[in-house]
Amino acid sequence: MGFVKRILVTGGSGFIGRYVVADFVSRGYDVFSTYRRNCPSENKKNNLKFIYTDFYNLDALPKQYDVLVHCGAVNPGASSSDSEMYATNVKGSQHVFFHAMRSGVKLIIYLSSVSVYGTIKKNILKEDHPIEPTGAYGFSKFYGDEPIIAENPESLFNNIVYIQDLTGFIVQFRLFFSS
């Protein structure tokens, strides 16, 4: 990943995002990490900047960066309403993706959810599994994926990660950025 210098991580203070941010910071990348609630006090490093955003007012985001890792989302565990999940996970994600495209990013990685597959009846899940989201969260993650892929199917958006196991994700993520 020799072209990567500056990375924007949305949801960098969240459950998964904080691990992604910490890994990039430890590798020496310049990292911009967004948050919605309280600004994290951990990881105070010269190559890390925290930015408040709600995915609708993106003026504070950097104008140029090389990679977007979109971890930001509202999930049912956050006591969110269905309308808040839709607003953030669908419309908010679209705003972030279009900002990234206008900024000239070279790579977008979107952390989705296995919830887009609905009820999984097999031990091994493959990407060709039928997409049958259930519940507001599954639908909001699916509709966060779908319009962007349709807009630009061949280039930036072939990096959707469907997360079920955090430990496995972190190992695979590190392997991806080591090559």
C-alpha positions as CSV (number, residue, x, y, z in Angstrom):
1,M,0.0,0.0,0.0
2,G,2.8,2.4,-0.9
3,F,0.4,5.1,-2.2
4,V,-1.3,5.5,1.2
5,K,-0.3,8.4,3.4
6,R,-3.5,9.8,4.8
7,I,-6.4,7.7,6.0
8,L,-9.9,8.8,7.1
9,V,-11.6,6.4,9.5
10,T,-15.3,7.2,10.1
11,G,-16.6,5.9,13.4
12,G,-13.0,5.8,14.7
13,S,-14.2,6.0,18.3
14,G,-16.6,3.1,17.9
15,F,-16.3,-0.6,18.9
16,I,-14.4,-1.7,15.7
17,G,-13.2,1.7,14.5
18,R,-10.9,2.3,17.5
19,Y,-9.0,-0.9,16.6
20,V,-8.6,0.2,13.0
21,V,-7.4,3.6,14.1
22,A,-4.9,2.3,16.6
23,D,-3.5,-0.1,14.0
24,F,-3.0,2.6,11.4
25,V,-1.5,5.0,13.9
26,S,0.9,2.4,15.1
27,R,2.1,1.9,11.5
28,G,2.8,5.6,11.1
29,Y,0.0,6.6,8.8
30,D,-1.6,10.1,9.1
31,V,-5.0,9.2,10.4
32,F,-8.2,11.4,10.7
33,S,-10.8,9.8,12.9
34,T,-14.4,10.9,13.2
35,Y,-16.6,10.8,16.2
36,R,-20.2,11.7,17.0
37,R,-20.4,11.8,20.8
38,N,-17.4,12.3,23.0
39,C,-14.0,13.0,21.6
40,P,-11.7,10.1,22.5
41,S,-8.8,11.0,24.7
42,E,-6.8,7.8,24.0
43,N,-4.2,7.5,21.2
44,K,-2.9,11.1,21.4
45,K,-0.3,10.9,18.7
46,N,1.1,13.4,16.3
47,N,-0.2,11.4,13.3
48,L,-3.8,11.3,14.7
49,K,-6.5,14.0,14.5
50,F,-10.0,13.6,15.8
51,I,-12.8,15.3,13.9
52,Y,-16.5,15.7,15.0
53,T,-19.0,15.0,12.3
54,D,-22.6,13.7,11.9
55,F,-22.2,12.6,8.3
56,Y,-24.3,15.5,7.1
57,N,-22.0,18.4,7.7
58,L,-18.7,17.2,6.3
59,D,-16.9,20.5,6.2
60,A,-14.5,19.6,8.9
61,L,-13.2,16.5,7.0
62,P,-9.9,16.8,5.2
63,K,-10.2,17.9,1.6
64,Q,-7.6,15.2,0.5
65,Y,-6.9,11.8,1.7
66,D,-5.9,8.5,0.2
67,V,-8.1,5.9,1.8
68,L,-11.5,6.0,3.5
69,V,-12.3,3.2,6.0
70,H,-16.0,3.7,6.7
71,C,-16.7,2.1,10.1
72,G,-19.3,4.7,11.2
73,A,-22.8,3.4,11.8
74,V,-25.7,3.4,14.2
75,N,-26.7,0.0,15.4
76,P,-29.6,-1.3,17.4
77,G,-27.5,-1.6,20.6
78,A,-27.2,2.1,20.7
79,S,-30.9,2.5,21.5
80,S,-31.4,4.0,18.0
81,S,-34.7,4.4,16.3
82,D,-35.3,2.8,12.8
83,S,-35.4,6.3,11.3
84,E,-32.0,7.2,12.9
85,M,-30.4,4.0,11.6
86,Y,-31.7,4.8,8.1
87,A,-30.6,8.4,8.2
88,T,-27.1,7.5,9.4
89,N,-26.4,4.1,7.8
90,V,-27.9,4.9,4.4
91,K,-28.1,8.7,3.7
92,G,-25.1,9.5,6.0
93,S,-23.0,6.8,4.4
94,Q,-23.9,8.1,0.9
95,H,-22.7,11.6,1.9
96,V,-19.4,10.2,3.2
97,F,-18.8,8.1,0.0
98,F,-19.5,11.0,-2.3
99,H,-17.2,13.2,-0.2
100,A,-14.5,10.6,-0.6
101,M,-15.0,10.4,-4.4
102,R,-14.8,14.2,-4.7
103,S,-11.7,14.1,-2.6
104,G,-10.0,11.8,-5.0
105,V,-9.5,8.8,-2.7
106,K,-7.8,5.7,-4.1
107,L,-9.5,3.1,-2.0
108,I,-12.7,2.9,0.0
109,I,-13.3,0.1,2.5
110,Y,-16.8,-0.1,3.9
111,L,-17.5,-2.1,7.0
112,S,-21.0,-3.5,6.5
113,S,-22.6,-6.4,8.5
114,V,-23.5,-10.0,8.0
115,S,-27.0,-8.7,8.9
116,V,-27.5,-8.0,5.2
117,Y,-27.7,-11.7,4.7
118,G,-30.6,-12.2,7.1
119,T,-30.9,-15.6,8.8
120,I,-27.8,-17.7,8.0
121,K,-28.3,-21.4,8.0
122,K,-24.8,-22.5,7.1
123,N,-21.6,-22.7,9.1
124,I,-19.6,-21.1,6.2
125,L,-20.9,-17.9,4.7
126,K,-19.8,-17.1,1.1
127,E,-20.3,-13.8,-0.7
128,D,-22.7,-15.4,-3.1
129,H,-25.1,-16.2,-0.3
130,P,-28.5,-14.6,-1.0
131,I,-29.0,-11.2,0.5
132,E,-32.1,-11.2,2.6
133,P,-31.8,-8.5,5.3
134,T,-34.0,-8.7,8.3
135,G,-34.7,-5.9,10.7
136,A,-34.0,-2.2,10.4
137,Y,-30.3,-2.6,11.0
138,G,-29.8,-5.2,8.2
139,F,-31.9,-3.2,5.8
140,S,-30.0,0.0,6.6
141,K,-26.6,-1.6,6.1
142,F,-27.8,-3.2,2.8
143,Y,-29.2,0.1,1.5
144,G,-25.9,1.7,2.6
145,D,-24.1,-0.7,0.3
146,E,-26.4,-0.9,-2.7
147,P,-26.7,2.6,-4.2
148,I,-23.0,3.3,-4.1
149,I,-22.1,0.0,-5.7
150,A,-24.6,0.7,-8.5
151,E,-23.1,4.2,-9.0
152,N,-19.6,2.9,-9.4
153,P,-19.5,-0.9,-9.6
154,E,-16.0,-1.5,-11.0
155,S,-13.6,0.6,-9.1
156,L,-13.6,2.0,-5.6
157,F,-16.4,-0.1,-4.1
158,N,-15.2,-3.7,-4.3
159,N,-14.0,-3.5,-0.7
160,I,-17.1,-4.2,1.3
161,V,-16.3,-6.1,4.5
162,Y,-19.1,-8.1,6.1
163,I,-18.1,-8.4,9.8
164,Q,-19.3,-11.2,12.1
165,D,-16.1,-12.0,14.1
166,L,-14.0,-9.1,15.3
167,T,-10.9,-11.1,16.0
168,G,-10.8,-12.6,12.5
169,F,-11.5,-9.2,11.0
170,I,-8.6,-7.5,12.7
171,V,-6.2,-10.3,11.5
172,Q,-7.4,-10.1,7.9
173,F,-7.3,-6.3,8.0
174,R,-3.7,-6.3,9.1
175,L,-2.8,-8.8,6.4
176,F,-4.5,-6.7,3.8
177,F,-2.5,-3.6,4.7
178,S,0.8,-5.5,5.1
179,S,0.9,-6.4,1.4
